[in-house]
């Protein structure tokens, strides 16, 4: 299969909208990541590692 045909097929593919459950999972993952990052920063601030 030539590369130009592959590119045409990839570019011609329609974009599907996200499902509501996918939006919830993305939000949950981002929220959890931010909360864990804040916890890590707080722990590092109050209990710094001393070498």
mmCIF file as Biopython writes it, N, C-alpha, C and O atoms, coordinates in Angstrom:
data_model
#
loop_
_atom_site.group_PDB
_atom_site.id
_atom_site.type_symbol
_atom_site.label_atom_id
_atom_site.label_alt_id
_atom_site.label_comp_id
_atom_site.label_asym_id
_atom_site.label_entity_id
_atom_site.label_seq_id
_atom_site.pdbx_PDB_ins_code
_atom_site.Cartn_x
_atom_site.Cartn_y
_atom_site.Cartn_z
_atom_site.occupancy
_atom_site.B_iso_or_equiv
_atom_site.auth_seq_id
_atom_site.auth_asym_id
_atom_site.pdbx_PDB_model_num
ATOM 1   N N  . UNK A ? 1  ? 0.850   -1.177 0.000  1.0 0.0 1  A 1 
ATOM 2   C CA . UNK A ? 1  ? 0.000   0.000  0.000  1.0 0.0 1  A 1 
ATOM 3   C C  . UNK A ? 1  ? 0.898   1.243  0.000  1.0 0.0 1  A 1 
ATOM 4   O O  . UNK A ? 1  ? 1.713   1.411  0.907  1.0 0.0 1  A 1 
ATOM 5   N N  . UNK A ? 2  ? 0.762   2.097  -0.983 1.0 0.0 2  A 1 
ATOM 6   C CA . UNK A ? 2  ? 1.572   3.322  -1.013 1.0 0.0 2  A 1 
ATOM 7   C C  . UNK A ? 2  ? 1.245   4.230  0.170  1.0 0.0 2  A 1 
ATOM 8   O O  . UNK A ? 2  ? 0.145   4.200  0.722  1.0 0.0 2  A 1 
ATOM 9   N N  . UNK A ? 3  ? 2.222   5.022  0.529  1.0 0.0 3  A 1 
ATOM 10  C CA . UNK A ? 3  ? 2.064   5.910  1.686  1.0 0.0 3  A 1 
ATOM 11  C C  . UNK A ? 3  ? 0.977   6.950  1.451  1.0 0.0 3  A 1 
ATOM 12  O O  . UNK A ? 3  ? 0.259   7.307  2.385  1.0 0.0 3  A 1 
ATOM 13  N N  . UNK A ? 4  ? 0.843   7.441  0.223  1.0 0.0 4  A 1 
ATOM 14  C CA . UNK A ? 4  ? -0.159  8.476  -0.046 1.0 0.0 4  A 1 
ATOM 15  C C  . UNK A ? 4  ? -1.575  7.941  0.185  1.0 0.0 4  A 1 
ATOM 16  O O  . UNK A ? 4  ? -2.425  8.669  0.697  1.0 0.0 4  A 1 
ATOM 17  N N  . UNK A ? 5  ? -1.845  6.681  -0.182 1.0 0.0 5  A 1 
ATOM 18  C CA . UNK A ? 5  ? -3.172  6.111  0.060  1.0 0.0 5  A 1 
ATOM 19  C C  . UNK A ? 5  ? -3.449  5.975  1.547  1.0 0.0 5  A 1 
ATOM 20  O O  . UNK A ? 5  ? -4.573  6.209  1.993  1.0 0.0 5  A 1 
ATOM 21  N N  . UNK A ? 6  ? -2.440  5.601  2.315  1.0 0.0 6  A 1 
ATOM 22  C CA . UNK A ? 6  ? -2.600  5.468  3.757  1.0 0.0 6  A 1 
ATOM 23  C C  . UNK A ? 6  ? -2.900  6.824  4.388  1.0 0.0 6  A 1 
ATOM 24  O O  . UNK A ? 6  ? -3.774  6.939  5.247  1.0 0.0 6  A 1 
ATOM 25  N N  . UNK A ? 7  ? -2.174  7.840  3.956  1.0 0.0 7  A 1 
ATOM 26  C CA . UNK A ? 7  ? -2.425  9.186  4.492  1.0 0.0 7  A 1 
ATOM 27  C C  . UNK A ? 7  ? -3.827  9.660  4.145  1.0 0.0 7  A 1 
ATOM 28  O O  . UNK A ? 7  ? -4.501  10.273 4.972  1.0 0.0 7  A 1 
ATOM 29  N N  . UNK A ? 8  ? -4.265  9.378  2.928  1.0 0.0 8  A 1 
ATOM 30  C CA . UNK A ? 8  ? -5.608  9.793  2.515  1.0 0.0 8  A 1 
ATOM 31  C C  . UNK A ? 8  ? -6.672  9.121  3.362  1.0 0.0 8  A 1 
ATOM 32  O O  . UNK A ? 8  ? -7.648  9.762  3.753  1.0 0.0 8  A 1 
ATOM 33  N N  . UNK A ? 9  ? -6.498  7.836  3.651  1.0 0.0 9  A 1 
ATOM 34  C CA . UNK A ? 9  ? -7.478  7.116  4.468  1.0 0.0 9  A 1 
ATOM 35  C C  . UNK A ? 9  ? -7.499  7.645  5.903  1.0 0.0 9  A 1 
ATOM 36  O O  . UNK A ? 9  ? -8.562  7.769  6.510  1.0 0.0 9  A 1 
ATOM 37  N N  . UNK A ? 10 ? -6.316  7.955  6.439  1.0 0.0 10 A 1 
ATOM 38  C CA . UNK A ? 10 ? -6.252  8.482  7.810  1.0 0.0 10 A 1 
ATOM 39  C C  . UNK A ? 10 ? -6.907  9.851  7.871  1.0 0.0 10 A 1 
ATOM 40  O O  . UNK A ? 10 ? -7.662  10.131 8.802  1.0 0.0 10 A 1 
ATOM 41  N N  . UNK A ? 11 ? -6.632  10.713 6.891  1.0 0.0 11 A 1 
ATOM 42  C CA . UNK A ? 11 ? -7.205  12.063 6.884  1.0 0.0 11 A 1 
ATOM 43  C C  . UNK A ? 11 ? -8.693  12.059 6.577  1.0 0.0 11 A 1 
ATOM 44  O O  . UNK A ? 11 ? -9.395  12.980 6.994  1.0 0.0 11 A 1 
ATOM 45  N N  . UNK A ? 12 ? -9.201  11.061 5.867  1.0 0.0 12 A 1 
ATOM 46  C CA . UNK A ? 12 ? -10.608 11.009 5.494  1.0 0.0 12 A 1 
ATOM 47  C C  . UNK A ? 12 ? -11.484 10.454 6.612  1.0 0.0 12 A 1 
ATOM 48  O O  . UNK A ? 12 ? -12.709 10.561 6.544  1.0 0.0 12 A 1 
ATOM 49  N N  . UNK A ? 13 ? -10.878 9.866  7.637  1.0 0.0 13 A 1 
ATOM 50  C CA . UNK A ? 13 ? -11.658 9.269  8.725  1.0 0.0 13 A 1 
ATOM 51  C C  . UNK A ? 13 ? -12.399 10.362 9.498  1.0 0.0 13 A 1 
ATOM 52  O O  . UNK A ? 13 ? -11.827 11.399 9.833  1.0 0.0 13 A 1 
ATOM 53  N N  . UNK A ? 14 ? -13.680 10.112 9.775  1.0 0.0 14 A 1 
ATOM 54  C CA . UNK A ? 14 ? -14.472 11.079 10.527 1.0 0.0 14 A 1 
ATOM 55  C C  . UNK A ? 14 ? -14.135 11.014 12.009 1.0 0.0 14 A 1 
ATOM 56  O O  . UNK A ? 14 ? -13.832 9.951  12.552 1.0 0.0 14 A 1 
ATOM 57  N N  . UNK A ? 15 ? -14.194 12.166 12.643 1.0 0.0 15 A 1 
ATOM 58  C CA . UNK A ? 15 ? -13.921 12.241 14.078 1.0 0.0 15 A 1 
ATOM 59  C C  . UNK A ? 15 ? -15.204 11.931 14.833 1.0 0.0 15 A 1 
ATOM 60  O O  . UNK A ? 15 ? -16.241 12.551 14.596 1.0 0.0 15 A 1 
ATOM 61  N N  . UNK A ? 16 ? -15.126 10.974 15.735 1.0 0.0 16 A 1 
ATOM 62  C CA . UNK A ? 16 ? -16.291 10.605 16.532 1.0 0.0 16 A 1 
ATOM 63  C C  . UNK A ? 16 ? -16.292 11.402 17.826 1.0 0.0 16 A 1 
ATOM 64  O O  . UNK A ? 16 ? -15.245 11.563 18.453 1.0 0.0 16 A 1 
ATOM 65  N N  . UNK A ? 17 ? -17.452 11.903 18.237 1.0 0.0 17 A 1 
ATOM 66  C CA . UNK A ? 17 ? -17.513 12.641 19.505 1.0 0.0 17 A 1 
ATOM 67  C C  . UNK A ? 17 ? -17.314 11.688 20.688 1.0 0.0 17 A 1 
ATOM 68  O O  . UNK A ? 17 ? -17.581 10.489 20.598 1.0 0.0 17 A 1 
ATOM 69  N N  . UNK A ? 18 ? -16.842 12.251 21.785 1.0 0.0 18 A 1 
ATOM 70  C CA . UNK A ? 18 ? -16.637 11.447 22.987 1.0 0.0 18 A 1 
ATOM 71  C C  . UNK A ? 18 ? -17.980 11.084 23.608 1.0 0.0 18 A 1 
ATOM 72  O O  . UNK A ? 18 ? -18.922 11.876 23.605 1.0 0.0 18 A 1 
ATOM 73  N N  . UNK A ? 19 ? -18.042 9.879  24.134 1.0 0.0 19 A 1 
ATOM 74  C CA . UNK A ? 19 ? -19.233 9.451  24.848 1.0 0.0 19 A 1 
ATOM 75  C C  . UNK A ? 19 ? -19.256 10.099 26.230 1.0 0.0 19 A 1 
ATOM 76  O O  . UNK A ? 19 ? -18.202 10.474 26.743 1.0 0.0 19 A 1 
ATOM 77  N N  . UNK A ? 20 ? -20.422 10.238 26.840 1.0 0.0 20 A 1 
ATOM 78  C CA . UNK A ? 20 ? -20.486 10.838 28.178 1.0 0.0 20 A 1 
ATOM 79  C C  . UNK A ? 20 ? -19.617 10.103 29.207 1.0 0.0 20 A 1 
ATOM 80  O O  . UNK A ? 20 ? -19.004 10.744 30.060 1.0 0.0 20 A 1 
ATOM 81  N N  . UNK A ? 21 ? -19.555 8.773  29.137 1.0 0.0 21 A 1 
ATOM 82  C CA . UNK A ? 21 ? -18.741 8.024  30.104 1.0 0.0 21 A 1 
ATOM 83  C C  . UNK A ? 21 ? -17.264 8.306  29.877 1.0 0.0 21 A 1 
ATOM 84  O O  . UNK A ? 21 ? -16.481 8.335  30.826 1.0 0.0 21 A 1 
ATOM 85  N N  . UNK A ? 22 ? -16.880 8.514  28.618 1.0 0.0 22 A 1 
ATOM 86  C CA . UNK A ? 22 ? -15.479 8.843  28.336 1.0 0.0 22 A 1 
ATOM 87  C C  . UNK A ? 22 ? -15.121 10.210 28.894 1.0 0.0 22 A 1 
ATOM 88  O O  . UNK A ? 22 ? -14.023 10.407 29.413 1.0 0.0 22 A 1 
ATOM 89  N N  . UNK A ? 23 ? -16.050 11.156 28.788 1.0 0.0 23 A 1 
ATOM 90  C CA . UNK A ? 23 ? -15.814 12.486 29.353 1.0 0.0 23 A 1 
ATOM 91  C C  . UNK A ? 23 ? -15.670 12.407 30.873 1.0 0.0 23 A 1 
ATOM 92  O O  . UNK A ? 23 ? -14.827 13.087 31.458 1.0 0.0 23 A 1 
ATOM 93  N N  . UNK A ? 24 ? -16.497 11.574 31.507 1.0 0.0 24 A 1 
ATOM 94  C CA . UNK A ? 24 ? -16.417 11.410 32.964 1.0 0.0 24 A 1 
ATOM 95  C C  . UNK A ? 24 ? -15.091 10.771 33.366 1.0 0.0 24 A 1 
ATOM 96  O O  . UNK A ? 24 ? -14.476 11.175 34.353 1.0 0.0 24 A 1 
ATOM 97  N N  . UNK A ? 25 ? -14.652 9.776  32.601 1.0 0.0 25 A 1 
ATOM 98  C CA . UNK A ? 25 ? -13.377 9.122  32.909 1.0 0.0 25 A 1 
ATOM 99  C C  . UNK A ? 25 ? -12.200 10.074 32.748 1.0 0.0 25 A 1 
ATOM 100 O O  . UNK A ? 25 ? -11.269 10.057 33.553 1.0 0.0 25 A 1 
ATOM 101 N N  . UNK A ? 26 ? -12.240 10.900 31.714 1.0 0.0 26 A 1 
ATOM 102 C CA . UNK A ? 26 ? -11.172 11.881 31.507 1.0 0.0 26 A 1 
ATOM 103 C C  . UNK A ? 26 ? -11.162 12.874 32.665 1.0 0.0 26 A 1 
ATOM 104 O O  . UNK A ? 26 ? -10.100 13.186 33.203 1.0 0.0 26 A 1 
ATOM 105 N N  . UNK A ? 27 ? -12.325 13.368 33.049 1.0 0.0 27 A 1 
ATOM 106 C CA . UNK A ? 27 ? -12.412 14.314 34.171 1.0 0.0 27 A 1 
ATOM 107 C C  . UNK A ? 27 ? -11.948 13.690 35.470 1.0 0.0 27 A 1 
ATOM 108 O O  . UNK A ? 27 ? -11.230 14.322 36.245 1.0 0.0 27 A 1 
ATOM 109 N N  . UNK A ? 28 ? -12.354 12.448 35.715 1.0 0.0 28 A 1 
ATOM 110 C CA . UNK A ? 28 ? -11.949 11.753 36.937 1.0 0.0 28 A 1 
ATOM 111 C C  . UNK A ? 28 ? -10.432 11.566 36.970 1.0 0.0 28 A 1 
ATOM 112 O O  . UNK A ? 28 ? -9.801  11.777 38.005 1.0 0.0 28 A 1 
ATOM 113 N N  . UNK A ? 29 ? -9.852  11.173 35.842 1.0 0.0 29 A 1 
ATOM 114 C CA . UNK A ? 29 ? -8.411  10.952 35.784 1.0 0.0 29 A 1 
ATOM 115 C C  . UNK A ? 29 ? -7.639  12.245 36.006 1.0 0.0 29 A 1 
ATOM 116 O O  . UNK A ? 29 ? -6.659  12.269 36.751 1.0 0.0 29 A 1 
ATOM 117 N N  . UNK A ? 30 ? -8.078  13.313 35.363 1.0 0.0 30 A 1 
ATOM 118 C CA . UNK A ? 30 ? -7.404  14.602 35.550 1.0 0.0 30 A 1 
ATOM 119 C C  . UNK A ? 30 ? -7.547  15.092 36.988 1.0 0.0 30 A 1 
ATOM 120 O O  . UNK A ? 30 ? -6.585  15.570 37.589 1.0 0.0 30 A 1 
ATOM 121 N N  . UNK A ? 31 ? -8.763  14.968 37.535 1.0 0.0 31 A 1 
ATOM 122 C CA . UNK A ? 31 ? -8.989  15.390 38.919 1.0 0.0 31 A 1 
ATOM 123 C C  . UNK A ? 31 ? -8.145  14.597 39.899 1.0 0.0 31 A 1 
ATOM 124 O O  . UNK A ? 31 ? -7.546  15.169 40.810 1.0 0.0 31 A 1 
ATOM 125 N N  . UNK A ? 32 ? -8.092  13.285 39.718 1.0 0.0 32 A 1 
ATOM 126 C CA . UNK A ? 32 ? -7.292  12.442 40.596 1.0 0.0 32 A 1 
ATOM 127 C C  . UNK A ? 32 ? -5.807  12.796 40.486 1.0 0.0 32 A 1 
ATOM 128 O O  . UNK A ? 32 ? -5.104  12.850 41.495 1.0 0.0 32 A 1 
ATOM 129 N N  . UNK A ? 33 ? -5.342  13.032 39.286 1.0 0.0 33 A 1 
ATOM 130 C CA . UNK A ? 33 ? -3.937  13.401 39.089 1.0 0.0 33 A 1 
ATOM 131 C C  . UNK A ? 33 ? -3.595  14.711 39.778 1.0 0.0 33 A 1 
ATOM 132 O O  . UNK A ? 33 ? -2.547  14.826 40.413 1.0 0.0 33 A 1 
ATOM 133 N N  . UNK A ? 34 ? -4.468  15.696 39.658 1.0 0.0 34 A 1 
ATOM 134 C CA . UNK A ? 34 ? -4.220  17.002 40.293 1.0 0.0 34 A 1 
ATOM 135 C C  . UNK A ? 34 ? -4.245  16.868 41.813 1.0 0.0 34 A 1 
ATOM 136 O O  . UNK A ? 34 ? -3.398  17.440 42.499 1.0 0.0 34 A 1 
ATOM 137 N N  . UNK A ? 35 ? -5.214  16.113 42.346 1.0 0.0 35 A 1 
ATOM 138 C CA . UNK A ? 35 ? -5.309  15.920 43.802 1.0 0.0 35 A 1 
ATOM 139 C C  . UNK A ? 35 ? -4.057  15.216 44.317 1.0 0.0 35 A 1 
ATOM 140 O O  . UNK A ? 35 ? -3.495  15.629 45.332 1.0 0.0 35 A 1 
ATOM 141 N N  . UNK A ? 36 ? -3.613  14.168 43.641 1.0 0.0 36 A 1 
ATOM 142 C CA . UNK A ? 36 ? -2.416  13.454 44.086 1.0 0.0 36 A 1 
ATOM 143 C C  . UNK A ? 36 ? -1.168  14.328 43.986 1.0 0.0 36 A 1 
ATOM 144 O O  . UNK A ? 36 ? -0.278  14.234 44.831 1.0 0.0 36 A 1 
ATOM 145 N N  . UNK A ? 37 ? -1.097  15.172 42.967 1.0 0.0 37 A 1 
ATOM 146 C CA . UNK A ? 37 ? 0.033   16.088 42.848 1.0 0.0 37 A 1 
ATOM 147 C C  . UNK A ? 37 ? 0.050   17.091 43.994 1.0 0.0 37 A 1 
ATOM 148 O O  . UNK A ? 37 ? 1.113   17.390 44.538 1.0 0.0 37 A 1 
ATOM 149 N N  . UNK A ? 38 ? -1.113  17.611 44.366 1.0 0.0 38 A 1 
ATOM 150 C CA . UNK A ? 38 ? -1.198  18.550 45.491 1.0 0.0 38 A 1 
ATOM 151 C C  . UNK A ? 38 ? -0.801  17.848 46.787 1.0 0.0 38 A 1 
ATOM 152 O O  . UNK A ? 38 ? -0.099  18.432 47.612 1.0 0.0 38 A 1 
ATOM 153 N N  . UNK A ? 39 ? -1.240  16.609 46.978 1.0 0.0 39 A 1 
ATOM 154 C CA . UNK A ? 39 ? -0.860  15.855 48.180 1.0 0.0 39 A 1 
ATOM 155 C C  . UNK A ? 39 ? 0.648   15.644 48.211 1.0 0.0 39 A 1 
ATOM 156 O O  . UNK A ? 39 ? 1.271   15.809 49.260 1.0 0.0 39 A 1 
ATOM 157 N N  . UNK A ? 40 ? 1.238   15.285 47.086 1.0 0.0 40 A 1 
ATOM 158 C CA . UNK A ? 40 ? 2.684   15.085 47.021 1.0 0.0 40 A 1 
ATOM 159 C C  . UNK A ? 40 ? 3.443   16.370 47.341 1.0 0.0 40 A 1 
ATOM 160 O O  . UNK A ? 40 ? 4.446   16.337 48.055 1.0 0.0 40 A 1 
ATOM 161 N N  . UNK A ? 41 ? 2.977   17.486 46.822 1.0 0.0 41 A 1 
ATOM 162 C CA . UNK A ? 41 ? 3.623   18.773 47.103 1.0 0.0 41 A 1 
ATOM 163 C C  . UNK A ? 41 ? 3.498   19.111 48.588 1.0 0.0 41 A 1 
ATOM 164 O O  . UNK A ? 41 ? 4.459   19.587 49.193 1.0 0.0 41 A 1 
ATOM 165 N N  . UNK A ? 42 ? 2.324   18.870 49.184 1.0 0.0 42 A 1 
ATOM 166 C CA . UNK A ? 42 ? 2.128   19.172 50.605 1.0 0.0 42 A 1 
ATOM 167 C C  . UNK A ? 42 ? 3.008   18.290 51.473 1.0 0.0 42 A 1 
ATOM 168 O O  . UNK A ? 42 ? 3.614   18.779 52.427 1.0 0.0 42 A 1 
ATOM 169 N N  . UNK A ? 43 ? 3.093   17.008 51.166 1.0 0.0 43 A 1 
ATOM 170 C CA . UNK A ? 43 ? 3.941   16.093 51.935 1.0 0.0 43 A 1 
ATOM 171 C C  . UNK A ? 43 ? 5.403   16.522 51.809 1.0 0.0 43 A 1 
ATOM 172 O O  . UNK A ? 43 ? 6.134   16.519 52.799 1.0 0.0 43 A 1 
ATOM 173 N N  . UNK A ? 44 ? 5.832   16.889 50.611 1.0 0.0 44 A 1 
ATOM 174 C CA . UNK A ? 44 ? 7.212   17.310 50.403 1.0 0.0 44 A 1 
ATOM 175 C C  . UNK A ? 44 ? 7.500   18.616 51.146 1.0 0.0 44 A 1 
ATOM 176 O O  . UNK A ? 44 ? 8.618   18.831 51.613 1.0 0.0 44 A 1 
ATOM 177 N N  . UNK A ? 45 ? 6.492   19.488 51.255 1.0 0.0 45 A 1 
ATOM 178 C CA . UNK A ? 45 ? 6.699   20.757 51.963 1.0 0.0 45 A 1 
ATOM 179 C C  . UNK A ? 45 ? 6.838   20.539 53.464 1.0 0.0 45 A 1 
ATOM 180 O O  . UNK A ? 45 ? 7.707   21.138 54.097 1.0 0.0 45 A 1 
ATOM 181 N N  . UNK A ? 46 ? 5.991   19.689 54.039 1.0 0.0 46 A 1 
ATOM 182 C CA . UNK A ? 46 ? 5.991   19.510 55.486 1.0 0.0 46 A 1 
ATOM 183 C C  . UNK A ? 46 ? 6.997   18.454 55.952 1.0 0.0 46 A 1 
ATOM 184 O O  . UNK A ? 46 ? 7.429   18.499 57.104 1.0 0.0 46 A 1 
ATOM 185 N N  . UNK A ? 47 ? 7.372   17.530 55.110 1.0 0.0 47 A 1 
ATOM 186 C CA . UNK A ? 47 ? 8.343   16.482 55.476 1.0 0.0 47 A 1 
ATOM 187 C C  . UNK A ? 47 ? 9.398   16.410 54.363 1.0 0.0 47 A 1 
ATOM 188 O O  . UNK A ? 47 ? 9.399   15.469 53.569 1.0 0.0 47 A 1 
ATOM 189 N N  . UNK A ? 48 ? 10.288  17.399 54.309 1.0 0.0 48 A 1 
ATOM 190 C CA . UNK A ? 48 ? 11.287  17.383 53.229 1.0 0.0 48 A 1 
ATOM 191 C C  . UNK A ? 48 ? 12.305  16.244 53.426 1.0 0.0 48 A 1 
ATOM 192 O O  . UNK A ? 48 ? 12.586  15.815 54.545 1.0 0.0 48 A 1 
ATOM 193 N N  . UNK A ? 49 ? 12.824  15.791 52.324 1.0 0.0 49 A 1 
ATOM 194 C CA . UNK A ? 49 ? 13.833  14.735 52.362 1.0 0.0 49 A 1 
ATOM 195 C C  . UNK A ? 49 ? 15.196  15.388 52.653 1.0 0.0 49 A 1 
ATOM 196 O O  . UNK A ? 49 ? 15.628  16.297 51.943 1.0 0.0 49 A 1 
ATOM 197 N N  . UNK A ? 50 ? 15.845  14.915 53.689 1.0 0.0 50 A 1 
ATOM 198 C CA . UNK A ? 50 ? 17.159  15.465 54.048 1.0 0.0 50 A 1 
ATOM 199 C C  . UNK A ? 50 ? 18.207  14.381 53.858 1.0 0.0 50 A 1 
ATOM 200 O O  . UNK A ? 50 ? 18.146  13.323 54.485 1.0 0.0 50 A 1 
ATOM 201 N N  . UNK A ? 51 ? 19.156  14.652 52.995 1.0 0.0 51 A 1 
ATOM 202 C CA . UNK A ? 51 ? 20.218  13.690 52.749 1.0 0.0 51 A 1 
ATOM 203 C C  . UNK A ? 51 ? 21.452  13.992 53.583 1.0 0.0 51 A 1 
ATOM 204 O O  . UNK A ? 51 ? 22.447  13.273 53.497 1.0 0.0 51 A 1 
#
